C-alpha cells in the first residue's frame, strides 16, 4: 500500500523484479509436490506467470510465485485497501494477516494510512486476538530454497 495506486503497484512489482523465471519455475515445481489444496488453488490463480498476478481488484498474487502459503497482498492506495478490507469484513471475515516488506516500516505505514479509514468495529478486531509469533522467518523460496545471496 502506498499513498497512490500507481506507487503501490510499482512497489509490488519491485518485490519480485529480481526473481528470475528459473527461480519461479523451481518454486512452482516444489509447490506442486505439496499435498495442500490451498497451495494448489494459489498456483491456479497465477499459473506461475508474471503477467497474471492481479487476481481480483487490488489483490496481487506476486509473492505466491515463490513463497508457500498465503501469497496474496492487497495493493493500492489507502482508500482502495480500506475498501477491500471492508468488503471482506462484510462477508464475515474477522481475521486478517497484514504484513509487508520490510515488515516494521510497512506496519507503520499501514497503521498510519489505512487504520484511520476503517470503521471502529473493523479496526478494533486486531485488539481482540492473540498474537503468536513463531518462525522460521526469513527469505525462503518455496519453503525449502535458500537465496544464493542475502539481501541488505
N, C-alpha and C positions, 0 to 999 in steps of 0.2 A: 504494500500500500504506500502510495506517495501522495503528495498534495494535488497532483494532476494525474489523470488516467494515462496520459502519454508517458509521464515519468515512471509510473508504476509498471507499465508493460516493458519499458526499457530495462528497469531493474530486474524484472522476472527473466527476461531474455539473457541478461548479463550473468545470472546464476548458472546458466548452462552453456554459455558461449564457448568455453574452453573444453567442453566434454566432446571427445571425438566420436564419430559414428561407430568406430570399433568398440569403444567403451560402452556405448549404448547397446550395441549388439550383444556384447558379453554379458551385460547386466540382464537384458531381456532373456537371454538363454538361461542364465542362472535362475531367474524368477519362474521360468516355465517348469522347473523341477519342483517348485513349491506345491504342496497339497493345500492350497488356500483358494477358496472361492473368491475372496476379496482381492487377492493378488491377480487372479485370472480376469476379474472384472476390470481392475485397474489397467491391465495390459490391453484389454479390448477397447478401452476408452481412447487411447492414443495410438495403438498398434505399433509402438516403438518408433514413431515418426515425429520429427521436429515440427512439421507443418500441420500437425493435427492436435495441438495442445490446448486450445481453448475449447473445453468440452461443454460448457454452458456459459451463460453471461457471467463474466468476471470470475469464472472458475477455470484455473490453469492446472494442467497435469504435467508440467515440465519436470518437477522433482521426481515424479514417478518413473521417469525414463531410467533412472539409475539407483533409486532408493526403494527398498521394500516398504510395505505397509502403506500408511496414508501418504499419498504422493500428490495431493492436490493443494492448491492455495487460492485464496481469494485475492484477486488482483484488480486494482482500480484506485480511484480517489476515495477519500474518506466517506463521502456521501454514498458512493456506489457500494463500498464494502459494508457500510452500516445497513443499507437497503437489503443486501443479500443475507446478512445475519438475521435481520428482522423476518425475512421470508422463511428462512429455515426455522427460526423460533416459532413462527406462526404455524408451521407444520407439526410442531410438537417437539422439536429437537431442543433439549435443555443443556446439553454439554458440548462445548466446543474446545478444541485444542488449537490454540493460537501460537504460532512460532514463526521465526524468520531468521534470516542470516544477515549479519550477526545477531544472535538472539537478544542480547541486552538492549542494543540500540533499537532494534525493531519493536521490542516490547514497550519501550518508552514512546516511540513514535505512534504506535497503535493506541496506547493509553491516552496520549495527548490529543490525537486527531479523531479517533473513532468512538471511544467510550462516551464522550460528551454527546454524541449523536444518537446513542441508544436510549430507549425509554428505561426508566429505573428498573422495572422487573427484569429486563434482559441484562442490564449492566450489573445487577446485583447477584446474578446466578453464580458468578465465579466465587463470590464470597461464601457460598454455602457448601462448596465441595472440599474434598480433602486432596491436597497435593501430595503426590507420591513420586518423587524424583528418583528413578533408578536408571542405570546405564546398561550397556555401554553407550557413551555419546561420542560423536566424532564424525569424521568424514569417510565413512564406509560407503562402498558402492555395492549394491545388491546384497548387503549384509555379510559378504564374505570376501570382497575385493578391496584391498587397501590401496589408497592413492600412491602413485610412484613418487610424488614429490609433495611434501607438506606445504600447505598454503600459509602465507604470512598473516 
